[in-house]
């Protein structure tokens, strides 16, 4: 059975996701809702989505929608996730899932009450190159993990939604969620955090931020994010006997990792799959089969808590 998805938003990122899911046997978009009926209609037509609505609530009232995808601004995530769950829809909400751990927990409380699934959209974790890095680390390919370094930077102009404090923007929320998810996936939950951030004088958010984290088993992690740097996507895992580099960790376009040990570098390729399609198919299988998602309540709440900890360490 194909899970029928509705989309709450006519944002540009939704186009990327809708294109990725196109022709999937497990997930299909059947409806989209926006704040303007005309714009929503044009958006739906351009993506081949059958129905459009001039409000998000109308999508939630559509009985032919099994689940909703929420790529709204962060400040709206908790409100519409809970509304969707209470309307009887499963939810896949874009990263970062919530602004606080308390908000994340409230969403999962609503999911439990409704008997529906709630999933955070960090798609890179489902990709074969991520799983390959996990396997190499588990097999001891680089010895004992000792250090993690991550980075994600972009260059966006003033006035961009990602630089709006009112909408939940900022380098940590928009970009740091990827780095934190990588550090947590490979190294565990942070025990201590130090950091420093540079504020955006116009948007009231963190423009740049860097942090150092102490992890279990004496692992150290560091990451940096910025909204006014050239594009950088980086993730390194350094062990006592080698290093794993993922040159395109978050979008997974390059579909390979580099393993360095004994003075030699080996490029290990994986199947070049679309991470968004993988994410929706994994979510749809969980919905259809009634299975608990690989990354559920505990992970989403811990992710939000880690982001809060970093922001506090940086004076936010």
Secondary structure, 3 states (H helix, E strand, C coil): CCEEEEEECCCHHHHHHHHHHCCCCCEEEEEEECCCHHHHHHHHHHHCCCEEECCHHHHHCCCCCCEEEECCCHHHHHHHHHHHHHCCCEEEEECCCCCCHHHHHHHHHHHHHHCCCEEEECHHHHCHHHHHHHHHHHCCCCCCEEEEEEEEEEECCCCCHHHCCCCCCCHHHHHHHHHHHHHHHHHCCCCEEEEEEEECCCCCCEEEEEEEEEEHHHEEEEEEEECEEEEEEEEEEEECCEEEEECCCCCCCCCEEEEEECCEEEEEECCCCCHHHHHHHHHHHHHHHCCCCCCCHHHHHHHHHHHHHHHHHCCC
